[in-house]
Amino acid sequence: MNASNPVVIYGIKNCDTMKKARSWLEAHDVAHAFHDYKTAGIDRERLEAWVRELGWEKVLNRAGTTFRKLSDADKADLDADKAVKLMLEQPGMIKRPVLDLGDQRILGFKPEIYETAFAS
């Protein structure tokens, strides 16, 4: 991780997992910026980069209420393009948090994975 690329955590303010991840970063004195994609949105280029790096199947949160409320037609025949379109329309469908370390992204929150990522 290089200093010119600050850590950015992407997600939604009121999500419990987000709160745990942000608390972990603060407790470990990891300077970071928070991007709430429910209020600030997400740009297509960044979302497509995440999908290429992590796979749309992981980035799209199919367990969440936003996805479950979709019509059967929207849920059918999912592929990367359709998943990106759905997530751009409703960013609440993006799995969270997405921790951007500059040279890699970490999806979800597991303390042991964060510890490994910040071990130096």
MMTF fields as JSON, N, C-alpha, C and O atoms, coordinates in Angstrom:
{
  "mmtfVersion": "1.0.0",
  "mmtfProducer": "UNKNOWN",
  "numBonds": 479,
  "numAtoms": 480,
  "numGroups": 120,
  "numChains": 1,
  "numModels": 1,
  "chainsPerModel": [1],
  "groupsPerChain": [120],
  "chainIdList": ["A"],
  "bondAtomList": [4, 2, 8, 6, 12, 10, 16, 14, 20, 18, 24, 22, 28, 26, 32, 30, 36, 34, 40, 38, 44, 42, 48, 46, 52, 50, 56, 54, 60, 58, 64, 62, 68, 66, 72, 70, 76, 74, 80, 78, 84, 82, 88, 86, 92, 90, 96, 94, 100, 98, 104, 102, 108, 106, 112, 110, 116, 114, 120, 118, 124, 122, 128, 126, 132, 130, 136, 134, 140, 138, 144, 142, 148, 146, 152, 150, 156, 154, 160, 158, 164, 162, 168, 166, 172, 170, 176, 174, 180, 178, 184, 182, 188, 186, 192, 190, 196, 194, 200, 198, 204, 202, 208, 206, 212, 210, 216, 214, 220, 218, 224, 222, 228, 226, 232, 230, 236, 234, 240, 238, 244, 242, 248, 246, 252, 250, 256, 254, 260, 258, 264, 262, 268, 266, 272, 270, 276, 274, 280, 278, 284, 282, 288, 286, 292, 290, 296, 294, 300, 298, 304, 302, 308, 306, 312, 310, 316, 314, 320, 318, 324, 322, 328, 326, 332, 330, 336, 334, 340, 338, 344, 342, 348, 346, 352, 350, 356, 354, 360, 358, 364, 362, 368, 366, 372, 370, 376, 374, 380, 378, 384, 382, 388, 386, 392, 390, 396, 394, 400, 398, 404, 402, 408, 406, 412, 410, 416, 414, 420, 418, 424, 422, 428, 426, 432, 430, 436, 434, 440, 438, 444, 442, 448, 446, 452, 450, 456, 454, 460, 458, 464, 462, 468, 466, 472, 470, 476, 474],
  "bondOrderList": [1, 1, 1, 1, 1, 1, 1, 1, 1, 1, 1, 1, 1, 1, 1, 1, 1, 1, 1, 1, 1, 1, 1, 1, 1, 1, 1, 1, 1, 1, 1, 1, 1, 1, 1, 1, 1, 1, 1, 1, 1, 1, 1, 1, 1, 1, 1, 1, 1, 1, 1, 1, 1, 1, 1, 1, 1, 1, 1, 1, 1, 1, 1, 1, 1, 1, 1, 1, 1, 1, 1, 1, 1, 1, 1, 1, 1, 1, 1, 1, 1, 1, 1, 1, 1, 1, 1, 1, 1, 1, 1, 1, 1, 1, 1, 1, 1, 1, 1, 1, 1, 1, 1, 1, 1, 1, 1, 1, 1, 1, 1, 1, 1, 1, 1, 1, 1, 1, 1],
  "groupList": [{"groupName": "MET", "atomNameList": ["N", "CA", "C", "O"], "elementList": ["N", "C", "C", "O"], "formalChargeList": [0, 0, 0, 0], "bondAtomList": [1, 0, 2, 1, 3, 2], "bondOrderList": [1, 1, 2], "singleLetterCode": "M", "chemCompType": "L-PEPTIDE LINKING"}, {"groupName": "ASN", "atomNameList": ["N", "CA", "C", "O"], "elementList": ["N", "C", "C", "O"], "formalChargeList": [0, 0, 0, 0], "bondAtomList": [1, 0, 2, 1, 3, 2], "bondOrderList": [1, 1, 2], "singleLetterCode": "N", "chemCompType": "L-PEPTIDE LINKING"}, {"groupName": "ALA", "atomNameList": ["N", "CA", "C", "O"], "elementList": ["N", "C", "C", "O"], "formalChargeList": [0, 0, 0, 0], "bondAtomList": [1, 0, 2, 1, 3, 2], "bondOrderList": [1, 1, 2], "singleLetterCode": "A", "chemCompType": "L-PEPTIDE LINKING"}, {"groupName": "SER", "atomNameList": ["N", "CA", "C", "O"], "elementList": ["N", "C", "C", "O"], "formalChargeList": [0, 0, 0, 0], "bondAtomList": [1, 0, 2, 1, 3, 2], "bondOrderList": [1, 1, 2], "singleLetterCode": "S", "chemCompType": "L-PEPTIDE LINKING"}, {"groupName": "PRO", "atomNameList": ["N", "CA", "C", "O"], "elementList": ["N", "C", "C", "O"], "formalChargeList": [0, 0, 0, 0], "bondAtomList": [1, 0, 2, 1, 3, 2], "bondOrderList": [1, 1, 2], "singleLetterCode": "P", "chemCompType": "L-PEPTIDE LINKING"}, {"groupName": "VAL", "atomNameList": ["N", "CA", "C", "O"], "elementList": ["N", "C", "C", "O"], "formalChargeList": [0, 0, 0, 0], "bondAtomList": [1, 0, 2, 1, 3, 2], "bondOrderList": [1, 1, 2], "singleLetterCode": "V", "chemCompType": "L-PEPTIDE LINKING"}, {"groupName": "ILE", "atomNameList": ["N", "CA", "C", "O"], "elementList": ["N", "C", "C", "O"], "formalChargeList": [0, 0, 0, 0], "bondAtomList": [1, 0, 2, 1, 3, 2], "bondOrderList": [1, 1, 2], "singleLetterCode": "I", "chemCompType": "L-PEPTIDE LINKING"}, {"groupName": "TYR", "atomNameList": ["N", "CA", "C", "O"], "elementList": ["N", "C", "C", "O"], "formalChargeList": [0, 0, 0, 0], "bondAtomList": [1, 0, 2, 1, 3, 2], "bondOrderList": [1, 1, 2], "singleLetterCode": "Y", "chemCompType": "L-PEPTIDE LINKING"}, {"groupName": "GLY", "atomNameList": ["N", "CA", "C", "O"], "elementList": ["N", "C", "C", "O"], "formalChargeList": [0, 0, 0, 0], "bondAtomList": [1, 0, 2, 1, 3, 2], "bondOrderList": [1, 1, 2], "singleLetterCode": "G", "chemCompType": "PEPTIDE LINKING"}, {"groupName": "LYS", "atomNameList": ["N", "CA", "C", "O"], "elementList": ["N", "C", "C", "O"], "formalChargeList": [0, 0, 0, 0], "bondAtomList": [1, 0, 2, 1, 3, 2], "bondOrderList": [1, 1, 2], "singleLetterCode": "K", "chemCompType": "L-PEPTIDE LINKING"}, {"groupName": "CYS", "atomNameList": ["N", "CA", "C", "O"], "elementList": ["N", "C", "C", "O"], "formalChargeList": [0, 0, 0, 0], "bondAtomList": [1, 0, 2, 1, 3, 2], "bondOrderList": [1, 1, 2], "singleLetterCode": "C", "chemCompType": "L-PEPTIDE LINKING"}, {"groupName": "ASP", "atomNameList": ["N", "CA", "C", "O"], "elementList": ["N", "C", "C", "O"], "formalChargeList": [0, 0, 0, 0], "bondAtomList": [1, 0, 2, 1, 3, 2], "bondOrderList": [1, 1, 2], "singleLetterCode": "D", "chemCompType": "L-PEPTIDE LINKING"}, {"groupName": "THR", "atomNameList": ["N", "CA", "C", "O"], "elementList": ["N", "C", "C", "O"], "formalChargeList": [0, 0, 0, 0], "bondAtomList": [1, 0, 2, 1, 3, 2], "bondOrderList": [1, 1, 2], "singleLetterCode": "T", "chemCompType": "L-PEPTIDE LINKING"}, {"groupName": "ARG", "atomNameList": ["N", "CA", "C", "O"], "elementList": ["N", "C", "C", "O"], "formalChargeList": [0, 0, 0, 0], "bondAtomList": [1, 0, 2, 1, 3, 2], "bondOrderList": [1, 1, 2], "singleLetterCode": "R", "chemCompType": "L-PEPTIDE LINKING"}, {"groupName": "TRP", "atomNameList": ["N", "CA", "C", "O"], "elementList": ["N", "C", "C", "O"], "formalChargeList": [0, 0, 0, 0], "bondAtomList": [1, 0, 2, 1, 3, 2], "bondOrderList": [1, 1, 2], "singleLetterCode": "W", "chemCompType": "L-PEPTIDE LINKING"}, {"groupName": "LEU", "atomNameList": ["N", "CA", "C", "O"], "elementList": ["N", "C", "C", "O"], "formalChargeList": [0, 0, 0, 0], "bondAtomList": [1, 0, 2, 1, 3, 2], "bondOrderList": [1, 1, 2], "singleLetterCode": "L", "chemCompType": "L-PEPTIDE LINKING"}, {"groupName": "GLU", "atomNameList": ["N", "CA", "C", "O"], "elementList": ["N", "C", "C", "O"], "formalChargeList": [0, 0, 0, 0], "bondAtomList": [1, 0, 2, 1, 3, 2], "bondOrderList": [1, 1, 2], "singleLetterCode": "E", "chemCompType": "L-PEPTIDE LINKING"}, {"groupName": "HIS", "atomNameList": ["N", "CA", "C", "O"], "elementList": ["N", "C", "C", "O"], "formalChargeList": [0, 0, 0, 0], "bondAtomList": [1, 0, 2, 1, 3, 2], "bondOrderList": [1, 1, 2], "singleLetterCode": "H", "chemCompType": "L-PEPTIDE LINKING"}, {"groupName": "PHE", "atomNameList": ["N", "CA", "C", "O"], "elementList": ["N", "C", "C", "O"], "formalChargeList": [0, 0, 0, 0], "bondAtomList": [1, 0, 2, 1, 3, 2], "bondOrderList": [1, 1, 2], "singleLetterCode": "F", "chemCompType": "L-PEPTIDE LINKING"}, {"groupName": "GLN", "atomNameList": ["N", "CA", "C", "O"], "elementList": ["N", "C", "C", "O"], "formalChargeList": [0, 0, 0, 0], "bondAtomList": [1, 0, 2, 1, 3, 2], "bondOrderList": [1, 1, 2], "singleLetterCode": "Q", "chemCompType": "L-PEPTIDE LINKING"}],
  "groupTypeList": [0, 1, 2, 3, 1, 4, 5, 5, 6, 7, 8, 6, 9, 1, 10, 11, 12, 0, 9, 9, 2, 13, 3, 14, 15, 16, 2, 17, 11, 5, 2, 17, 2, 18, 17, 11, 7, 9, 12, 2, 8, 6, 11, 13, 16, 13, 15, 16, 2, 14, 5, 13, 16, 15, 8, 14, 16, 9, 5, 15, 1, 13, 2, 8, 12, 12, 18, 13, 9, 15, 3, 11, 2, 11, 9, 2, 11, 15, 11, 2, 11, 9, 2, 5, 9, 15, 0, 15, 16, 19, 4, 8, 0, 6, 9, 13, 4, 5, 15, 11, 15, 8, 11, 19, 13, 6, 15, 8, 18, 9, 4, 16, 6, 7, 16, 12, 2, 18, 2, 3],
  "groupIdList": [1, 2, 3, 4, 5, 6, 7, 8, 9, 10, 11, 12, 13, 14, 15, 16, 17, 18, 19, 20, 21, 22, 23, 24, 25, 26, 27, 28, 29, 30, 31, 32, 33, 34, 35, 36, 37, 38, 39, 40, 41, 42, 43, 44, 45, 46, 47, 48, 49, 50, 51, 52, 53, 54, 55, 56, 57, 58, 59, 60, 61, 62, 63, 64, 65, 66, 67, 68, 69, 70, 71, 72, 73, 74, 75, 76, 77, 78, 79, 80, 81, 82, 83, 84, 85, 86, 87, 88, 89, 90, 91, 92, 93, 94, 95, 96, 97, 98, 99, 100, 101, 102, 103, 104, 105, 106, 107, 108, 109, 110, 111, 112, 113, 114, 115, 116, 117, 118, 119, 120],
  "secStructList": [7, 7, 6, 6, 1, 7, 3, 3, 3, 3, 3, 7, 6, 6, 7, 2, 2, 2, 2, 2, 2, 2, 2, 2, 2, 2, 2, 6, 6, 7, 7, 3, 3, 3, 3, 3, 6, 6, 6, 1, 7, 7, 7, 2, 2, 2, 2, 2, 2, 2, 2, 2, 2, 2, 7, 2, 2, 2, 2, 5, 7, 6, 6, 1, 2, 2, 2, 2, 6, 1, 7, 2, 2, 2, 2, 6, 6, 7, 7, 2, 2, 2, 2, 2, 2, 2, 2, 2, 2, 7, 4, 4, 4, 5, 7, 1, 7, 3, 3, 3, 7, 1, 1, 7, 3, 3, 3, 1, 7, 7, 2, 2, 2, 2, 2, 2, 2, 2, 7, 7],
  "xCoordList": [0.857, 0.0, 0.9, 1.818, 0.653, 1.53, 0.805, -0.417, 1.586, 1.037, 0.258, -0.624, 0.573, -0.141, -1.554, -2.385, -1.833, -3.18, -3.751, -3.521, -4.498, -5.058, -6.087, -6.688, -6.265, -7.247, -8.64, -8.927, -9.503, -10.887, -11.785, -11.602, -12.751, -13.724, -15.059, -15.559, -15.618, -16.874, -17.986, -17.805, -19.132, -20.269, -21.409, -21.579, -22.184, -23.368, -23.247, -22.916, -23.517, -23.303, -24.022, -23.431, -25.264, -26.047, -25.925, -26.726, -24.955, -24.765, -23.918, -22.865, -24.379, -23.649, -22.246, -21.302, -22.099, -20.778, -19.848, -18.664, -20.396, -19.606, -19.127, -17.97, -20.016, -19.655, -18.516, -17.594, -18.572, -17.506, -16.188, -15.138, -16.25, -15.034, -14.423, -13.213, -15.259, -14.746, -14.197, -13.184, -14.851, -14.349, -12.993, -12.094, -12.846, -11.56, -10.464, -9.384, -10.746, -9.756, -9.369, -8.192, -10.365, -10.086, -9.286, -8.343, -9.652, -8.945, -7.488, -6.632, -7.213, -5.855, -5.149, -4.136, -5.704, -5.112, -4.813, -3.768, -5.738, -5.589, -6.352, -7.58, -5.598, -6.228, -7.009, -6.502, -8.232, -9.064, -10.134, -10.51, -10.599, -11.728, -12.928, -12.771, -14.119, -15.341, -16.155, -16.43, -16.536, -17.379, -18.698, -18.749, -19.757, -21.086, -21.727, -22.175, -21.771, -22.293, -23.807, -24.379, -24.452, -25.894, -26.203, -27.178, -25.37, -25.595, -24.738, -25.194, -23.497, -22.578, -22.586, -22.017, -23.231, -23.24, -21.9, -20.989, -21.807, -20.568, -20.432, -21.418, -19.207, -19.052, -18.851, -18.273, -19.336, -19.309, -17.893, -17.686, -16.93, -15.55, -15.013, -14.41, -15.228, -14.757, -15.484, -14.854, -16.807, -17.591, -17.155, -17.009, -16.951, -16.497, -15.109, -14.831, -14.237, -12.903, -13.03, -12.322, -13.929, -14.152, -14.658, -14.224, -15.58, -16.158, -15.071, -15.038, -14.189, -13.078, -12.143, -11.696, -11.844, -10.889, -11.481, -10.822, -12.717, -13.299, -14.37, -14.697, -14.92, -15.999, -17.358, -17.614, -18.233, -19.561, -20.35, -21.175, -20.098, -20.831, -20.554, -21.408, -19.348, -19.006, -19.41, -19.821, -19.295, -19.586, -21.088, -21.5, -21.9, -23.36, -23.849, -23.648, -24.489, -24.997, -26.398, -27.398, -26.443, -27.735, -28.5, -29.673, -27.848, -28.523, -29.287, -30.115, -29.019, -29.625, -31.058, -31.508, -31.768, -33.17, -33.331, -34.291, -32.409, -32.538, -32.603, -33.439, -31.719, -31.714, -32.967, -33.589, -33.321, -34.469, -35.77, -36.691, -35.854, -37.075, -37.176, -38.222, -36.112, -36.148, -37.176, -37.544, -37.626, -38.534, -37.758, -36.531, -38.485, -37.842, -37.11, -36.056, -37.656, -37.02, -35.654, -34.691, -35.571, -34.286, -33.277, -32.075, -33.77, -32.872, -32.438, -31.445, -33.184, -32.913, -31.733, -31.455, -31.049, -29.982, -28.926, -28.492, -28.515, -27.5, -26.151, -25.748, -25.468, -24.083, -23.416, -24.059, -22.143, -21.406, -22.072, -22.232, -22.461, -23.058, -24.369, -24.605, -25.211, -26.504, -26.316, -27.013, -25.369, -25.098, -24.598, -25.033, -23.695, -23.179, -24.324, -24.427, -25.175, -26.314, -27.203, -27.59, -27.522, -28.366, -27.698, -28.355, -26.393, -25.68, -25.544, -25.571, -25.399, -25.348, -26.696, -26.757, -27.779, -29.123, -29.446, -30.102, -28.974, -29.267, -28.001, -27.8, -27.139, -25.862, -25.993, -25.017, -27.184, -27.389, -27.166, -27.042, -27.114, -26.872, -25.389, -25.037, -24.521, -23.083, -22.718, -23.046, -22.035, -21.589, -20.714, -20.0, -20.78, -19.999, -19.377, -19.834, -18.334, -17.621, -16.715, -16.392, -16.321, -15.233, -14.114, -14.248, -13.008, -11.858, -10.844, -10.316, -10.573, -9.643, -8.295, -8.15, -7.309, -5.963, -5.065, -3.863, -5.63, -4.839, -4.397, -4.685, -3.692, -3.21, -4.048, -3.811, -5.005, -5.923, -7.189, -7.197, -8.258, -9.529, -9.834, -9.523, -10.445, -10.901, -12.407, -12.904, -13.127, -14.589, -15.075, -14.617, -16.005, -16.521, -15.586, -14.56, -15.945, -15.102, -14.859, -15.792, -13.58, -13.13, -11.881, -10.907, -11.89, -10.752, -9.408, -8.419, -9.371, -8.089, -7.569, -6.359, -8.476, -8.054, -7.547, -6.565, -8.197, -7.728, -6.355, -5.465, -6.184, -4.89, -3.776, -2.703, -4.024, -3.026, -2.734, -1.573, -3.763, -3.603, -2.779, -2.041, -2.892, -2.201, -0.949, -0.318, -0.589, 0.632, 1.827, 1.941, 2.697, 3.866, 5.107, 6.176],
  "yCoordList": [-1.165, 0.0, 1.223, 1.312, 2.17, 3.333, 4.565, 4.68, 5.478, 6.635, 7.581, 8.299, 7.591, 8.51, 8.012, 8.775, 6.758, 6.214, 5.938, 4.863, 6.893, 6.623, 5.49, 5.225, 4.842, 3.778, 4.4, 5.406, 3.781, 4.237, 3.041, 1.961, 3.244, 2.191, 2.634, 3.724, 1.752, 2.021, 1.214, 0.045, 1.845, 1.129, 2.071, 3.107, 1.695, 2.441, 2.713, 1.821, 3.939, 4.376, 3.504, 3.166, 3.137, 2.443, 0.928, 0.247, 0.397, -1.056, -1.517, -0.941, -2.559, -3.059, -3.537, -3.283, -4.218, -4.707, -3.53, -3.57, -2.49, -1.274, -0.676, -0.273, -0.622, -0.049, -0.844, -0.26, -2.178, -3.024, -2.762, -2.646, -2.671, -2.452, -1.088, -0.977, -0.054, 1.29, 1.362, 2.02, 0.696, 0.659, -0.026, 0.414, -1.11, -1.822, -0.893, -0.808, -0.197, 0.721, 1.811, 2.139, 2.361, 3.414, 2.87, 3.517, 1.692, 1.091, 0.772, 0.738, 0.537, 0.208, 1.408, 1.259, 2.597, 3.847, 3.815, 4.292, 3.251, 3.237, 4.445, 4.504, 5.4, 6.578, 6.122, 5.355, 6.596, 6.166, 7.205, 8.017, 7.153, 7.965, 7.032, 5.854, 7.561, 6.767, 7.302, 8.498, 6.4, 6.766, 6.02, 4.795, 6.772, 6.182, 6.119, 7.138, 4.932, 4.867, 4.909, 4.896, 4.958, 5.16, 6.654, 7.005, 7.528, 8.969, 9.555, 10.44, 9.072, 9.648, 8.876, 9.33, 7.71, 6.903, 6.218, 6.289, 5.566, 4.877, 5.047, 4.97, 5.279, 5.467, 4.119, 3.185, 4.051, 2.818, 2.254, 1.051, 3.114, 2.657, 1.933, 0.867, 2.502, 1.884, 0.56, -0.445, 0.558, -0.652, -1.759, -2.915, -1.403, -2.402, -2.927, -4.107, -2.086, -2.54, -3.536, -4.542, -3.262, -4.199, -5.534, -6.596, -5.469, -6.688, -7.504, -8.73, -6.819, -7.527, -8.155, -9.288, -7.428, -7.912, -8.997, -9.999, -8.803, -9.667, -10.621, -11.606, -10.331, -11.156, -10.581, -10.267, -10.442, -9.857, -10.69, -10.159, -12.003, -12.896, -12.55, -12.763, -12.01, -11.626, -10.185, -9.873, -9.311, -7.892, -7.652, -6.807, -8.391, -8.256, -8.987, -10.194, -8.249, -8.83, -9.395, -8.686, -10.682, -11.312, -11.673, -12.036, -11.577, -11.922, -10.734, -10.911, -9.542, -8.344, -8.117, -8.668, -7.29, -6.997, -6.299, -6.566, -5.414, -4.681, -5.657, -5.509, -6.657, -7.645, -8.524, -8.811, -8.941, -9.847, -9.204, -9.905, -7.873, -7.171, -7.019, -6.613, -7.336, -7.206, -8.142, -9.157, -7.784, -8.678, -9.912, -9.883, -10.992, -12.212, -11.944, -12.527, -11.075, -10.742, -10.095, -10.397, -9.205, -8.574, -9.567, -9.436, -10.566, -11.559, -12.624, -13.318, -12.752, -13.816, -13.449, -12.275, -14.486, -14.337, -13.317, -12.501, -13.364, -12.426, -12.722, -13.877, -11.662, -11.748, -10.467, -9.65, -10.28, -9.119, -7.808, -6.91, -7.683, -6.436, -6.119, -4.986, -7.134, -6.918, -6.6, -5.749, -7.293, -7.051, -5.62, -4.946, -5.155, -3.784, -2.785, -1.821, -3.014, -2.124, -2.053, -0.964, -3.195, -3.23, -2.495, -1.741, -2.716, -2.093, -0.579, 0.173, -0.131, 1.311, 1.955, 3.055, 1.254, 1.773, 1.782, 2.695, 0.75, 0.613, 0.17, -1.024, 1.129, 0.79, -0.033, -0.635, -0.064, -0.903, -2.38, -3.182, -2.741, -4.138, -4.491, -5.649, -3.511, -3.804, -4.355, -3.763, -5.494, -6.079, -5.053, -4.278, -5.06, -4.099, -4.729, -5.756, -4.086, -2.98, -3.437, -4.617, -2.465, -2.659, -1.774, -0.551, -2.401, -1.669, -1.545, -2.547, -0.318, -0.07, 0.332, 1.397, -0.538, -0.289, 0.333, 0.485, 0.689, 1.258, 0.195, 0.282, -0.818, -1.882, -3.158, -4.111, -3.18, -4.322, -3.896, -2.901, -4.656, -4.433, -5.644, -6.781, -5.378, -6.443, -6.276, -5.196, -7.373, -7.348, -7.981, -9.058, -7.31, -7.823, -7.458, -6.811, -7.876, -7.586, -8.833, -9.467, -9.177, -10.221, -9.654, -9.344, -9.514, -8.898, -9.517, -8.802, -10.844, -11.494, -11.115, -11.048, -10.871, -10.454, -9.014, -8.686, -8.16, -6.777, -6.773, -6.024, -7.617, -7.67, -8.051, -7.448, -9.049, -9.469, -8.342, -8.093, -7.663, -6.587, -5.432, -4.785, -5.164, -4.011, -4.39, -3.526, -5.664, -6.077, -5.48, -5.622, -4.827, -4.248, -4.312, -3.866],
  "zCoordList": [0.0, 0.0, 0.0, 0.816, -0.902, -0.901, -0.375, -0.471, 0.181, 0.887, -0.021, 0.449, -1.318, -2.206, -2.498, -2.991, -2.204, -2.355, -0.975, -0.42, -0.405, 0.919, 0.856, -0.185, 1.989, 2.105, 2.016, 2.664, 1.2, 1.101, 1.391, 0.828, 2.269, 2.547, 1.942, 2.22, 1.108, 0.408, 1.05, 1.393, 1.208, 1.755, 2.067, 1.425, 3.059, 3.476, 4.972, 5.752, 5.355, 6.733, 7.765, 8.791, 7.521, 8.544, 8.543, 9.183, 7.849, 7.783, 8.975, 9.25, 9.683, 10.85, 10.497, 11.244, 9.378, 8.968, 8.69, 9.021, 8.081, 7.835, 9.151, 9.274, 10.129, 11.429, 12.056, 12.625, 11.957, 12.514, 11.792, 12.424, 10.469, 9.68, 9.999, 10.195, 10.052, 10.356, 11.779, 12.016, 12.724, 14.107, 14.157, 14.874, 13.389, 13.342, 12.817, 13.401, 11.711, 11.126, 12.133, 12.283, 12.812, 13.785, 14.968, 15.424, 15.467, 16.603, 16.266, 17.15, 14.98, 14.54, 13.901, 13.218, 14.136, 13.631, 12.137, 11.694, 11.365, 9.914, 9.365, 9.426, 8.831, 8.234, 7.002, 6.183, 6.886, 5.757, 5.448, 6.294, 4.232, 3.812, 3.674, 3.353, 3.917, 3.788, 2.616, 2.53, 1.716, 0.57, 0.72, 0.612, 0.969, 1.118, -0.263, -0.79, -0.843, -2.206, -2.275, -3.365, -1.145, -1.175, -1.373, -2.038, -0.796, -0.957, -2.076, -2.8, -2.229, -3.23, -4.544, -5.537, -4.552, -5.769, -6.004, -5.18, -7.127, -7.511, -9.016, -9.749, -9.474, -10.914, -11.618, -11.062, -12.834, -13.626, -13.743, -13.579, -14.022, -14.221, -12.99, -13.113, -11.806, -10.564, -10.322, -9.992, -10.486, -10.268, -11.24, -10.843, -12.501, -13.479, -13.125, -13.339, -12.592, -12.164, -11.013, -10.985, -10.063, -8.955, -9.481, -9.034, -10.438, -11.009, -11.723, -11.617, -12.447, -13.113, -12.094, -12.275, -11.023, -10.019, -9.125, -8.844, -8.679, -7.647, -8.163, -7.501, -9.349, -9.893, -9.529, -8.367, -10.527, -10.255, -9.261, -8.518, -9.245, -8.343, -6.885, -6.024, -6.599, -5.226, -4.929, -3.812, -5.92, -5.7, -5.536, -4.741, -6.284, -6.187, -4.935, -4.793, -4.037, -2.79, -3.027, -2.917, -3.354, -3.632, -2.37, -2.442, -1.206, 0.051, 0.638, 1.531, 0.146, 0.721, 0.268, -0.737, 1.036, 0.731, -0.613, -1.336, -0.955, -2.223, -3.392, -4.284, -3.386, -4.466, -4.4, -5.422, -3.202, -3.063, -3.525, -3.945, -3.451, -3.869, -5.392, -5.899, -6.12, -7.588, -8.197, -7.607, -9.377, -10.105, -10.555, -10.66, -10.819, -11.314, -12.625, -12.878, -13.447, -14.728, -14.492, -15.198, -13.499, -13.196, -12.638, -12.87, -11.898, -11.301, -12.307, -12.09, -13.408, -14.382, -15.282, -15.527, -15.764, -16.765, -16.351, -17.164, -15.093, -14.632, -15.263, -15.401, -15.641, -16.076, -15.589, -14.93, -15.902, -15.397, -15.818, -14.991, -17.084, -17.571, -16.858, -16.441, -16.728, -16.083, -14.591, -14.038, -13.952, -12.53, -12.321, -11.387, -13.174, -13.065, -13.233, -12.474, -14.218, -14.462, -13.213, -12.79, -12.631, -11.425, -10.259, -9.541, -10.073, -8.949, -9.144, -8.17, -10.396, -10.647, -10.335, -9.787, -10.691, -10.43, -8.937, -8.435, -8.238, -6.804, -6.077, -5.858, -5.697, -5.064, -3.784, -3.337, -3.192, -2.012, -2.298, -1.373, -3.574, -3.959, -3.998, -4.222, -3.785, -3.788, -2.418, -1.39, -2.418, -1.153, -0.442, -1.078, 0.868, 1.619, 2.855, 3.358, 3.32, 2.705, 1.563, 1.426, 0.755, -0.197, 0.329, 0.381, 0.718, 1.237, 0.114, -0.368, -0.3, -1.406, -0.833, -0.233, -1.029, -0.514, -1.575, -1.357, -2.712, -3.795, -4.77, -5.964, -4.269, -5.149, -5.057, -5.8, -4.169, -4.057, -3.335, -2.61, -3.539, -2.881, -2.003, -2.357, -0.855, 0.045, 0.178, 0.496, -0.073, -0.049, 1.246, 1.629, 1.919, 3.179, 4.329, 4.121, 5.533, 6.698, 7.512, 8.005, 7.646, 8.554, 9.226, 8.541, 10.552, 11.253, 10.86, 10.697, 10.709, 10.403, 9.013, 8.798, 8.081, 6.73, 6.778, 6.113, 7.547, 7.698, 8.376, 7.974, 9.414, 10.104, 9.152, 9.173, 8.314, 7.332, 6.354, 6.026, 5.889, 4.893, 5.452, 4.708, 6.747, 7.331, 8.123, 8.732, 8.118, 8.808, 8.07, 6.853, 8.789, 8.12, 8.992, 8.577]
}
